């Protein structure tokens, strides 16, 4: 084992472990929040009046799929974190059992078997921890992909034709919009003598 009982009873070690757990939980909550927020924002945009008659482009659908995949990866990371804690609890119990067996002067074979159980739980926790880290990395990676896809889609999407502009006052005192074909602001006639 890498940790002796003196290390695990050290208050600074225990505080470091608690801080690591809290930081990991915050990262997972953040991944859930940003991916869920992105998916909700796209759904709100799809339901907006500006988007009523248009079908979503493949880039929007790709972004939505990435946000949903990010949610799935973040949730899987939380599941693996639970499995890490479960395996670590089993390791602690097995280590206590091993220490008790050593105090009772049991045979070397029994002590080796108990140590093997501890290591089995320890390795199981390490594997689940690695999977949780990979899931978090994938969650953040697909979030970035979704943001890039959505930004390209917004840039290329034509919603309802040209965007309307505010009316402008011409020299005569009337109003018109530069998007109107009859607006004198579109031509250089306005600036001729």
GROMACS elastic network, one bead per residue, 0.5 to 0.9 nm:
[ bonds ]
;  ai    aj funct       b0    kb
    1     4     6  0.71319   500
    1   115     6  0.86650   500
    1   118     6  0.81524   500
    1   119     6  0.73420   500
    1   122     6  0.84472   500
    3     6     6  0.80123   500
    3     7     6  0.59902   500
    3     8     6  0.65394   500
    4     7     6  0.53166   500
    4     8     6  0.65093   500
    4     9     6  0.88121   500
    5     8     6  0.51460   500
    5     9     6  0.61625   500
    5    10     6  0.86312   500
    6     9     6  0.53297   500
    6    10     6  0.63275   500
    7    10     6  0.52131   500
    7    11     6  0.86946   500
    7    12     6  0.89265   500
    7    13     6  0.65768   500
    7    14     6  0.87021   500
    8    11     6  0.79593   500
    8    13     6  0.62361   500
    8    14     6  0.65811   500
    9    12     6  0.87302   500
    9    13     6  0.74367   500
    9    14     6  0.71431   500
   10    13     6  0.53001   500
   10    14     6  0.64061   500
   10    15     6  0.87873   500
   11    14     6  0.50717   500
   11    15     6  0.61166   500
   11    16     6  0.85320   500
   12    15     6  0.50943   500
   12    16     6  0.61031   500
   12    17     6  0.86604   500
   13    16     6  0.50526   500
   13    17     6  0.62724   500
   13    18     6  0.86919   500
   14    17     6  0.51221   500
   14    18     6  0.62252   500
   14    19     6  0.86176   500
   15    18     6  0.50196   500
   15    19     6  0.60622   500
   15    20     6  0.85425   500
   16    19     6  0.50824   500
   16    20     6  0.61603   500
   16    21     6  0.86787   500
   17    20     6  0.50983   500
   17    21     6  0.62788   500
   17    22     6  0.87169   500
   18    21     6  0.51482   500
   18    22     6  0.62160   500
   18    23     6  0.86170   500
   19    22     6  0.51208   500
   19    23     6  0.60836   500
   19    24     6  0.85632   500
   20    23     6  0.51459   500
   20    24     6  0.61671   500
   20    25     6  0.86182   500
   21    24     6  0.51512   500
   21    25     6  0.61758   500
   21    26     6  0.86369   500
   22    25     6  0.50850   500
   22    26     6  0.61532   500
   22    27     6  0.86568   500
   23    26     6  0.50964   500
   23    27     6  0.62371   500
   23    28     6  0.87451   500
   24    27     6  0.51002   500
   24    28     6  0.63052   500
   24    29     6  0.86698   500
   24    81     6  0.89221   500
   25    28     6  0.51705   500
   25    29     6  0.61813   500
   25    30     6  0.85511   500
   25    78     6  0.81165   500
   25    81     6  0.89756   500
   26    29     6  0.50967   500
   26    30     6  0.60603   500
   26    31     6  0.86156   500
   27    30     6  0.50519   500
   27    31     6  0.62140   500
   27    32     6  0.86909   500
   27   136     6  0.81487   500
   28    31     6  0.50823   500
   28    32     6  0.62473   500
   28    33     6  0.85546   500
   28    74     6  0.60266   500
   28    75     6  0.79484   500
   28    77     6  0.73164   500
   28    78     6  0.68985   500
   28   136     6  0.70596   500
   29    32     6  0.51117   500
   29    33     6  0.60565   500
   29    34     6  0.86668   500
   29    74     6  0.80928   500
   30    34     6  0.60678   500
   30    35     6  0.84472   500
   31    34     6  0.54160   500
   31    35     6  0.60871   500
   31    36     6  0.82663   500
   31    70     6  0.74544   500
   31    71     6  0.73078   500
   31    73     6  0.89005   500
   31    74     6  0.60277   500
   31   136     6  0.74814   500
   31   139     6  0.66863   500
   31   140     6  0.67056   500
   31   143     6  0.84478   500
   32    35     6  0.54843   500
   32    36     6  0.58352   500
   32    37     6  0.82576   500
   32    70     6  0.75639   500
   32    71     6  0.55419   500
   32    72     6  0.86469   500
   32    73     6  0.89029   500
   32    74     6  0.58836   500
   32    75     6  0.73764   500
   32   139     6  0.85650   500
   33    36     6  0.51945   500
   33    37     6  0.57817   500
   33    38     6  0.84083   500
   33    71     6  0.84656   500
   34    37     6  0.50306   500
   34    38     6  0.60406   500
   34    39     6  0.86183   500
   34    67     6  0.84738   500
   34    70     6  0.89097   500
   34    71     6  0.87538   500
   34   143     6  0.77911   500
   35    38     6  0.51172   500
   35    39     6  0.62702   500
   35    40     6  0.86568   500
   35    66     6  0.83515   500
   35    68     6  0.69628   500
   35    69     6  0.84659   500
   35    70     6  0.57806   500
   35    71     6  0.57118   500
   35    74     6  0.88000   500
   35   139     6  0.80356   500
   35   140     6  0.84568   500
   35   142     6  0.88786   500
   35   143     6  0.62242   500
   35   146     6  0.88614   500
   36    39     6  0.51453   500
   36    40     6  0.61475   500
   36    41     6  0.85443   500
   36    67     6  0.67880   500
   36    68     6  0.74007   500
   36    70     6  0.83145   500
   36    71     6  0.64647   500
   37    40     6  0.50951   500
   37    41     6  0.60250   500
   37    42     6  0.86326   500
   37    67     6  0.85939   500
   38    41     6  0.50881   500
   38    42     6  0.62984   500
   38    43     6  0.86526   500
   38    63     6  0.87075   500
   38    64     6  0.79061   500
   38    67     6  0.63129   500
   38   143     6  0.83547   500
   38   146     6  0.82892   500
   38   147     6  0.81349   500
   39    42     6  0.52583   500
   39    43     6  0.62248   500
   39    44     6  0.86437   500
   39    63     6  0.81832   500
   39    64     6  0.57758   500
   39    65     6  0.85232   500
   39    66     6  0.87483   500
   39    67     6  0.55538   500
   39    68     6  0.68253   500
   40    43     6  0.50061   500
   40    44     6  0.60852   500
   40    45     6  0.85569   500
   41    44     6  0.50771   500
   41    45     6  0.62104   500
   41    46     6  0.86768   500
   42    46     6  0.61365   500
   42    47     6  0.86413   500
   42    60     6  0.77840   500
   42    63     6  0.83949   500
   42    64     6  0.69495   500
   42   150     6  0.84770   500
   43    46     6  0.50266   500
   43    47     6  0.63183   500
   43    48     6  0.87428   500
   43    64     6  0.83476   500
   44    47     6  0.51463   500
   44    48     6  0.62554   500
   45    48     6  0.50963   500
   45    49     6  0.85550   500
   45    50     6  0.82086   500
   45    51     6  0.70382   500
   46    49     6  0.84458   500
   46    50     6  0.84736   500
   46    51     6  0.57601   500
   46    52     6  0.74167   500
   46    54     6  0.89463   500
   46    55     6  0.86814   500
   46    56     6  0.73330   500
   47    50     6  0.83451   500
   47    51     6  0.66293   500
   47    52     6  0.67862   500
   48    51     6  0.54851   500
   48    52     6  0.65624   500
   49    52     6  0.52002   500
   49    53     6  0.84565   500
   50    53     6  0.79613   500
   50    54     6  0.85278   500
   50   159     6  0.62201   500
   50   160     6  0.66492   500
   51    54     6  0.55269   500
   51    55     6  0.77758   500
   51    56     6  0.81903   500
   51   159     6  0.63919   500
   51   160     6  0.77360   500
   52    55     6  0.80828   500
   53   159     6  0.89062   500
   53   160     6  0.82504   500
   54    57     6  0.85806   500
   54   159     6  0.73950   500
   54   160     6  0.81900   500
   56    59     6  0.79692   500
   56    60     6  0.59662   500
   56    61     6  0.66497   500
   56   157     6  0.89662   500
   57    60     6  0.53293   500
   57    61     6  0.64771   500
   57    62     6  0.86458   500
   57   153     6  0.71685   500
   57   157     6  0.76640   500
   58    62     6  0.59493   500
   58    63     6  0.85108   500
   58   153     6  0.82894   500
   59    63     6  0.61250   500
   59    64     6  0.85934   500
   59   146     6  0.88162   500
   59   149     6  0.55522   500
   59   150     6  0.64167   500
   59   151     6  0.89968   500
   59   152     6  0.74306   500
   59   153     6  0.54038   500
   59   154     6  0.89276   500
   60    63     6  0.50471   500
   60    64     6  0.62049   500
   60    65     6  0.86113   500
   60   146     6  0.85398   500
   60   149     6  0.68726   500
   60   150     6  0.56516   500
   60   151     6  0.89826   500
   60   152     6  0.88582   500
   60   153     6  0.59842   500
   60   154     6  0.82291   500
   61    64     6  0.50194   500
   61    65     6  0.61316   500
   61    66     6  0.85761   500
   61   150     6  0.87657   500
   62    65     6  0.50615   500
   62    66     6  0.61753   500
   62    67     6  0.86886   500
   62   145     6  0.88574   500
   62   146     6  0.70244   500
   62   149     6  0.68772   500
   62   150     6  0.81244   500
   63    66     6  0.50371   500
   63    67     6  0.62061   500
   63    68     6  0.86289   500
   63   142     6  0.87684   500
   63   143     6  0.84225   500
   63   145     6  0.72004   500
   63   147     6  0.68421   500
   63   148     6  0.80149   500
   63   149     6  0.54526   500
   63   150     6  0.55380   500
   63   153     6  0.88414   500
   64    67     6  0.51541   500
   64    68     6  0.62321   500
   64    69     6  0.85657   500
   64   146     6  0.69606   500
   64   150     6  0.83805   500
   65    68     6  0.51198   500
   65    69     6  0.60497   500
   65    70     6  0.85048   500
   65   146     6  0.78372   500
   66    70     6  0.60028   500
   66    71     6  0.85914   500
   66   139     6  0.87359   500
   66   142     6  0.53144   500
   66   143     6  0.63518   500
   66   144     6  0.87012   500
   66   145     6  0.68235   500
   66   146     6  0.51633   500
   66   147     6  0.88265   500
   67    71     6  0.63526   500
   67    72     6  0.87452   500
   67   139     6  0.84523   500
   67   142     6  0.68851   500
   67   143     6  0.58706   500
   67   145     6  0.87226   500
   67   146     6  0.60674   500
   67   147     6  0.86700   500
   68    71     6  0.50548   500
   68    72     6  0.63036   500
   68    73     6  0.87194   500
   69    73     6  0.61288   500
   69    74     6  0.85548   500
   69   138     6  0.87706   500
   69   139     6  0.71249   500
   69   142     6  0.70513   500
   69   143     6  0.85023   500
   70    73     6  0.51016   500
   70    74     6  0.61110   500
   70    75     6  0.85299   500
   70   135     6  0.88108   500
   70   136     6  0.85004   500
   70   138     6  0.70757   500
   70   140     6  0.68055   500
   70   141     6  0.79939   500
   70   142     6  0.57468   500
   70   143     6  0.60193   500
   71    74     6  0.51655   500
   71    75     6  0.61220   500
   71    76     6  0.85372   500
   71   139     6  0.68783   500
   72    75     6  0.51534   500
   72    76     6  0.61059   500
   72    77     6  0.86099   500
   72   135     6  0.88312   500
   72   139     6  0.77457   500
   73    77     6  0.61418   500
   73    78     6  0.87354   500
   73   132     6  0.88551   500
   73   134     6  0.88115   500
   73   135     6  0.50643   500
   73   136     6  0.64519   500
   73   137     6  0.85732   500
   73   138     6  0.65231   500
   73   139     6  0.51177   500
   73   140     6  0.88638   500
   74    77     6  0.50105   500
   74    78     6  0.64483   500
   74    79     6  0.88083   500
   74   132     6  0.85348   500
   74   135     6  0.63396   500
   74   136     6  0.56964   500
   74   137     6  0.89180   500
   74   138     6  0.83175   500
   74   139     6  0.57140   500
   74   140     6  0.85909   500
   75    78     6  0.51174   500
   75    79     6  0.64024   500
   75    80     6  0.87934   500
   75   135     6  0.85583   500
   75   136     6  0.89686   500
   76    80     6  0.62117   500
   76    81     6  0.85351   500
   76   131     6  0.88820   500
   76   132     6  0.72269   500
   76   135     6  0.65729   500
   76   136     6  0.84610   500
   77    80     6  0.50891   500
   77    81     6  0.61024   500
   77    82     6  0.86817   500
   77   129     6  0.87251   500
   77   131     6  0.72295   500
   77   133     6  0.70035   500
   77   134     6  0.79334   500
   77   135     6  0.52123   500
   77   136     6  0.59636   500
   77   139     6  0.89077   500
   78    82     6  0.63465   500
   78    83     6  0.87567   500
   78   132     6  0.70742   500
   78   135     6  0.89712   500
   78   136     6  0.89520   500
   79    82     6  0.51484   500
   79    83     6  0.64464   500
   79    84     6  0.87808   500
   79   132     6  0.79000   500
   80    84     6  0.61668   500
   80    85     6  0.86939   500
   80   128     6  0.54622   500
   80   129     6  0.67251   500
   80   130     6  0.88288   500
   80   131     6  0.67033   500
   80   132     6  0.52186   500
   80   133     6  0.89796   500
   80   135     6  0.87938   500
   81    85     6  0.63253   500
   81    86     6  0.85982   500
   81   125     6  0.89349   500
   81   128     6  0.69932   500
   81   129     6  0.64558   500
   81   131     6  0.87684   500
   81   132     6  0.60928   500
   82    85     6  0.51723   500
   82    86     6  0.61617   500
   82    87     6  0.86568   500
   82   128     6  0.88690   500
   83    87     6  0.60676   500
   83    88     6  0.83950   500
   83   124     6  0.87245   500
   83   125     6  0.71556   500
   83   128     6  0.64536   500
   83   129     6  0.83172   500
   84    87     6  0.52349   500
   84    88     6  0.60090   500
   84    89     6  0.85421   500
   84   124     6  0.75437   500
   84   126     6  0.72579   500
   84   127     6  0.81982   500
   84   128     6  0.54868   500
   84   129     6  0.58718   500
   84   132     6  0.87184   500
   85    88     6  0.50068   500
   85    89     6  0.60701   500
   85    90     6  0.86002   500
   85   125     6  0.73391   500
   86    89     6  0.51458   500
   86    90     6  0.63094   500
   86    91     6  0.86489   500
   86   125     6  0.79805   500
   87    90     6  0.50245   500
   87    91     6  0.61237   500
   87    92     6  0.86846   500
   87   121     6  0.53965   500
   87   122     6  0.69889   500
   87   123     6  0.87952   500
   87   124     6  0.64128   500
   87   125     6  0.52182   500
   87   128     6  0.87514   500
   88    92     6  0.62174   500
   88    93     6  0.86671   500
   88   121     6  0.65979   500
   88   122     6  0.64877   500
   88   124     6  0.84344   500
   88   125     6  0.59719   500
   89    92     6  0.51220   500
   89    93     6  0.63060   500
   89    94     6  0.86007   500
   89   121     6  0.86643   500
   90    93     6  0.51339   500
   90    94     6  0.60717   500
   90    95     6  0.84906   500
   90   118     6  0.79825   500
   90   121     6  0.64685   500
   90   122     6  0.87306   500
   91    94     6  0.50236   500
   91    95     6  0.59706   500
   91    96     6  0.85562   500
   91   117     6  0.75955   500
   91   118     6  0.50193   500
   91   119     6  0.75223   500
   91   120     6  0.79933   500
   91   121     6  0.50593   500
   91   122     6  0.60663   500
   91   125     6  0.87086   500
   92    95     6  0.50229   500
   92    96     6  0.62130   500
   92    97     6  0.86015   500
   92   118     6  0.76057   500
   92   121     6  0.88311   500
   93    96     6  0.51293   500
   93    97     6  0.62308   500
   93    98     6  0.86387   500
   93   118     6  0.84664   500
   94    98     6  0.61306   500
   94    99     6  0.86557   500
   94   114     6  0.68393   500
   94   115     6  0.79689   500
   94   117     6  0.66308   500
   94   118     6  0.55005   500
   94   121     6  0.84211   500
   95    99     6  0.61795   500
   95   100     6  0.85644   500
   95   114     6  0.75092   500
   95   115     6  0.72360   500
   95   117     6  0.83475   500
   95   118     6  0.58001   500
   96    99     6  0.50560   500
   96   100     6  0.61548   500
   96   101     6  0.85820   500
   97   100     6  0.50819   500
   97   101     6  0.61844   500
   97   102     6  0.86780   500
   97   114     6  0.73820   500
   98   101     6  0.50396   500
   98   102     6  0.62494   500
   98   103     6  0.87424   500
   98   110     6  0.86515   500
   98   111     6  0.63348   500
   98   112     6  0.88091   500
   98   113     6  0.87700   500
   98   114     6  0.53065   500
   98   115     6  0.65056   500
   98   118     6  0.82161   500
   99   102     6  0.50306   500
   99   103     6  0.63119   500
   99   104     6  0.87146   500
   99   111     6  0.86645   500
  100   103     6  0.51041   500
  100   104     6  0.63230   500
  100   105     6  0.88141   500
  101   104     6  0.50553   500
  101   105     6  0.63935   500
  101   106     6  0.56516   500
  101   107     6  0.86504   500
  101   110     6  0.78854   500
  101   111     6  0.67772   500
  101   114     6  0.83664   500
  102   105     6  0.50911   500
  102   106     6  0.60759   500
  102   107     6  0.85020   500
  102   108     6  0.89336   500
  102   111     6  0.68079   500
  103   106     6  0.78108   500
  105   108     6  0.87054   500
  106   109     6  0.83111   500
  106   110     6  0.64329   500
  106   111     6  0.68870   500
  107   110     6  0.53184   500
  107   111     6  0.64151   500
  107   112     6  0.86986   500
  108   111     6  0.50146   500
  108   112     6  0.60127   500
  108   113     6  0.85042   500
  109   112     6  0.50912   500
  109   113     6  0.61540   500
  109   114     6  0.86637   500
  110   113     6  0.50625   500
  110   114     6  0.62231   500
  110   115     6  0.85738   500
  111   114     6  0.50914   500
  111   115     6  0.60618   500
  111   116     6  0.84882   500
  112   116     6  0.60346   500
  112   117     6  0.86573   500
  113   117     6  0.63534   500
  113   118     6  0.87969   500
  114   117     6  0.50937   500
  114   118     6  0.64139   500
  114   119     6  0.87779   500
  115   118     6  0.50422   500
  115   119     6  0.62716   500
  115   120     6  0.85830   500
  116   119     6  0.50832   500
  116   120     6  0.60478   500
  116   121     6  0.87275   500
  117   121     6  0.63703   500
  117   122     6  0.85494   500
  118   121     6  0.53496   500
  118   122     6  0.61259   500
  118   123     6  0.86846   500
  119   123     6  0.59904   500
  119   124     6  0.83802   500
  120   123     6  0.52613   500
  120   124     6  0.61513   500
  120   125     6  0.86674   500
  121   125     6  0.61483   500
  121   126     6  0.86304   500
  122   125     6  0.51683   500
  122   126     6  0.62988   500
  122   127     6  0.88001   500
  123   127     6  0.62191   500
  123   128     6  0.86645   500
  124   127     6  0.52140   500
  124   128     6  0.63040   500
  124   129     6  0.85524   500
  125   128     6  0.51868   500
  125   129     6  0.59991   500
  125   130     6  0.85949   500
  126   130     6  0.61713   500
  126   131     6  0.86426   500
  127   130     6  0.51504   500
  127   131     6  0.62738   500
  127   132     6  0.86850   500
  128   132     6  0.61352   500
  128   133     6  0.86377   500
  129   132     6  0.50468   500
  129   133     6  0.62770   500
  129   134     6  0.86612   500
  130   133     6  0.51070   500
  130   134     6  0.61998   500
  130   135     6  0.86326   500
  131   134     6  0.50086   500
  131   135     6  0.60960   500
  131   136     6  0.85981   500
  132   135     6  0.50919   500
  132   136     6  0.62215   500
  132   137     6  0.86227   500
  133   136     6  0.51449   500
  133   137     6  0.61861   500
  133   138     6  0.86294   500
  134   137     6  0.50306   500
  134   138     6  0.61311   500
  134   139     6  0.85398   500
  135   138     6  0.50540   500
  135   139     6  0.60718   500
  135   140     6  0.87096   500
  136   140     6  0.63187   500
  136   141     6  0.85224   500
  137   140     6  0.52896   500
  137   141     6  0.60494   500
  137   142     6  0.86755   500
  138   142     6  0.60623   500
  138   143     6  0.83700   500
  139   142     6  0.54678   500
  139   143     6  0.61916   500
  139   144     6  0.88137   500
  140   144     6  0.63318   500
  140   145     6  0.87320   500
  141   144     6  0.52139   500
  141   145     6  0.63803   500
  141   146     6  0.87085   500
  142   146     6  0.59890   500
  142   147     6  0.85113   500
  143   146     6  0.50195   500
  143   147     6  0.62031   500
  143   148     6  0.86499   500
  144   147     6  0.51211   500
  144   148     6  0.62257   500
  144   149     6  0.85561   500
  145   148     6  0.51848   500
  145   149     6  0.60448   500
  145   150     6  0.84975   500
  146   149     6  0.50521   500
  146   150     6  0.59466   500
  146   151     6  0.84330   500
  147   150     6  0.51483   500
  147   151     6  0.60222   500
  147   152     6  0.85653   500
  148   151     6  0.52013   500
  148   152     6  0.62238   500
  148   153     6  0.85508   500
  149   152     6  0.52627   500
  149   153     6  0.61040   500
  149   154     6  0.86430   500
  150   154     6  0.60468   500
  150   155     6  0.84832   500
  151   154     6  0.51212   500
  151   155     6  0.61364   500
  151   156     6  0.86610   500
  152   155     6  0.50459   500
  152   156     6  0.61684   500
  152   157     6  0.83456   500
  153   156     6  0.52172   500
  153   157     6  0.56111   500
  154   157     6  0.52049   500
  154   158     6  0.82455   500
  155   158     6  0.83453   500
  158   161     6  0.57949   500
  158   162     6  0.73818   500
  158   163     6  0.86846   500
  159   162     6  0.76496   500
  159   163     6  0.79158   500
  160   163     6  0.75600   500
  161   164     6  0.88485   500
  162   179     6  0.81943   500
  163   179     6  0.88957   500
  164   177     6  0.82707   500
  164   179     6  0.72585   500
  165   168     6  0.86786   500
  165   177     6  0.66162   500
  165   178     6  0.73756   500
  165   179     6  0.73475   500
  166   176     6  0.87078   500
  166   177     6  0.65527   500
  166   178     6  0.85469   500
  167   175     6  0.60895   500
  167   176     6  0.52830   500
  167   178     6  0.75535   500
  168   174     6  0.84032   500
  168   175     6  0.55272   500
  168   176     6  0.55710   500
  168   177     6  0.58471   500
  168   178     6  0.74401   500
  168   185     6  0.83038   500
  169   172     6  0.80044   500
  169   173     6  0.59655   500
  169   174     6  0.57508   500
  169   176     6  0.66237   500
  169   177     6  0.86051   500
  169   185     6  0.88991   500
  170   173     6  0.55453   500
  170   174     6  0.58525   500
  170   175     6  0.62118   500
  170   176     6  0.74752   500
  170   183     6  0.87616   500
  170   184     6  0.74868   500
  170   185     6  0.69023   500
  170   190     6  0.80165   500
  171   174     6  0.75751   500
  171   190     6  0.76046   500
  172   175     6  0.87994   500
  175   183     6  0.86179   500
  176   179     6  0.84112   500
  176   180     6  0.71194   500
  176   182     6  0.83932   500
  176   183     6  0.57552   500
  176   184     6  0.81779   500
  176   185     6  0.81189   500
  177   180     6  0.55252   500
  177   181     6  0.88377   500
  177   183     6  0.64237   500
  177   185     6  0.81028   500
  178   181     6  0.76696   500
  178   182     6  0.86315   500
  178   183     6  0.58771   500
  178   184     6  0.79979   500
  178   185     6  0.60228   500
  178   186     6  0.57917   500
  179   182     6  0.87475   500
  179   183     6  0.75276   500
  179   186     6  0.80127   500
  180   183     6  0.54013   500
  180   186     6  0.83706   500
  181   184     6  0.84517   500
  181   186     6  0.77649   500
  182   185     6  0.87722   500
  182   186     6  0.81469   500
  183   186     6  0.59255   500
  183   187     6  0.77937   500
  184   187     6  0.55223   500
  184   188     6  0.76623   500
  184   189     6  0.66479   500
  184   190     6  0.58547   500
  185   188     6  0.72843   500
  185   189     6  0.80088   500
  185   190     6  0.63014   500
  185   191     6  0.89259   500
  186   189     6  0.85067   500
  186   190     6  0.84260   500
  187   190     6  0.65840   500
  187   191     6  0.84800   500
  188   191     6  0.55429   500
  188   192     6  0.68186   500
  189   192     6  0.52988   500
  189   193     6  0.85130   500
  190   193     6  0.84050   500
